[in-house]
Amino acid sequence: MASTNDLKNGLVLNIDGQLWSVVEFQHVKPGKGPAFVRTKLKNVLSGKTVDKTFNAGVKVDTATVDRRDMQYLYKDGTDFVFMDSSTYEQIPIPPETVGDAANFLLENQDVIVAMHEGQVLFVEMPASVVMEITYTEPGLQGDRSSAGTKPATIATGYEIQVPLFLETGTKVKVDTRSGDYLGRVND
């Protein structure tokens, strides 16, 4: 159990037998009346997002979430196989659980896998990853402006938008939460 004062982003709550992850929270102290906490919660299993308000100081039931460092090994059919970095145990995780992280998963990628009572909840990627552009239209010589973008396919097969001057084979940094291009990486 925790109080609403202990809420923080990423904390998993157990509300009516369902697991909800805190996406955002805000403590509100109106001019008159009691203080309250406005939260945005995401259902860990379905991905549905809801807004919920708690009175300040109310006890909330937190779920025990075990976050483990794991490494992505390979794809087996539709499942993604991960290996626990400490025990070397391998676990297959279905694509629904991996979600958008699949767009940025390369073999040997280190991730954090969150589990609750032996059930995998979600796969947490680093904030950004370095990917190689496997295909994009040829760049225009002398076009160094940041005005335009073009589609580029990265090593995982996912398509992102990059500046016009980038070419196939260039390594780029990509934000794993939004899929945005963050910059070029020089070896």
Secondary structure as GFF3:
##gff-version 3
##sequence-region A 1 187
A	DSSP	beta_strand	2	3	.	.	.	ID=ss1
A	DSSP	three_ten_helix	4	6	.	.	.	ID=ss2
A	DSSP	beta_strand	12	15	.	.	.	ID=ss3
A	DSSP	beta_strand	18	28	.	.	.	ID=ss4
A	DSSP	beta_strand	36	43	.	.	.	ID=ss5
A	DSSP	beta_strand	49	55	.	.	.	ID=ss6
A	DSSP	beta_strand	59	60	.	.	.	ID=ss7
A	DSSP	beta_strand	66	76	.	.	.	ID=ss8
A	DSSP	beta_strand	79	84	.	.	.	ID=ss9
A	DSSP	beta_strand	90	93	.	.	.	ID=ss10
A	DSSP	alpha_helix	95	98	.	.	.	ID=ss11
A	DSSP	three_ten_helix	99	104	.	.	.	ID=ss12
A	DSSP	beta_strand	110	116	.	.	.	ID=ss13
A	DSSP	beta_strand	119	124	.	.	.	ID=ss14
A	DSSP	beta_strand	128	136	.	.	.	ID=ss15
A	DSSP	beta_strand	149	154	.	.	.	ID=ss16
A	DSSP	beta_strand	159	163	.	.	.	ID=ss17
A	DSSP	beta_strand	171	175	.	.	.	ID=ss18
A	DSSP	beta_strand	181	185	.	.	.	ID=ss19
###
